[in-house]
């Protein structure tokens, strides 16, 4: 078991052994989840811009004048 402290700014260091086991590297993105009195940290992969561009055409159904009027304050 590895132990790390949390700073006054809410920051901590992920121990080297955990970073190696999870194959975490500089610039990786992680997500945090609280479940059953535990904090779970998961490495996530952000989709590339190419992926987002490829699906953008499927999102046009939500791009209408009516939708803009209904949701403009959000």
Phi and psi in degrees as a GROMACS rama.xvg file:
@    title "Ramachandran Plot"
@    xaxis  label "Phi"
@    yaxis  label "Psi"
@TYPE xy
-102.499  146.516  UNK-2
-125.241  139.916  UNK-3
-140.627  149.584  UNK-4
-96.5666  156.107  UNK-5
-101.871  132.813  UNK-6
-78.9344  174.513  UNK-7
-64.3964  -18.8865  UNK-8
-93.3274  6.76464  UNK-9
79.5792  17.1672  UNK-10
-98.7089  153.984  UNK-11
-147.306  168.729  UNK-12
-111.152  130.144  UNK-13
-77.6182  122.535  UNK-14
-56.6711  148.267  UNK-15
-53.6267  -43.6603  UNK-16
-62.5597  -35.0086  UNK-17
-73.3577  -42.4331  UNK-18
-60.1902  -40.998  UNK-19
-67.293  -45.5082  UNK-20
-63.0664  -37.3887  UNK-21
-89.6361  -1.58384  UNK-22
55.3983  42.6258  UNK-23
-84.1804  136.568  UNK-24
-131.948  166.434  UNK-25
-55.0385  131.541  UNK-26
92.8318  -10.6207  UNK-27
-65.4149  154.313  UNK-28
-109.297  136.319  UNK-29
-124.425  156.911  UNK-30
-120.211  150.899  UNK-31
-116.129  138.718  UNK-32
-137.329  137.181  UNK-33
-104.436  121.165  UNK-34
-149.846  129.035  UNK-35
51.334  47.9486  UNK-36
63.8417  24.2946  UNK-37
-132.225  153.123  UNK-38
-104.543  125.522  UNK-39
-110.752  127.325  UNK-40
-110.813  127.414  UNK-41
-126.661  139.076  UNK-42
-76.2129  132.987  UNK-43
-124.914  154.734  UNK-44
-108.747  122.458  UNK-45
-80.6435  129.893  UNK-46
-59.4196  146.636  UNK-47
-74.342  163.198  UNK-48
-59.2164  -33.8025  UNK-49
-61.5073  -40.817  UNK-50
-63.8624  -46.7676  UNK-51
-61.5986  -39.8902  UNK-52
-63.9425  -38.8053  UNK-53
-67.9352  -29.4845  UNK-54
-94.81  -8.54584  UNK-55
-60.0124  -32.9122  UNK-56
-65.7162  -25.2173  UNK-57
-79.3306  -8.96413  UNK-58
-97.2723  2.65932  UNK-59
-66.5762  -21.2767  UNK-60
-61.2415  -19.8028  UNK-61
-99.0726  8.74998  UNK-62
-114.958  74.5467  UNK-63
-131.013  165.392  UNK-64
-60.2341  -41.0857  UNK-65
-62.4534  -44.1493  UNK-66
-63.8691  -42.3088  UNK-67
-60.0958  -42.6083  UNK-68
-65.6717  -40.5551  UNK-69
-70.544  -33.6825  UNK-70
-116.091  9.74952  UNK-71
-63.0175  -21.387  UNK-72
-88.8466  -5.51442  UNK-73
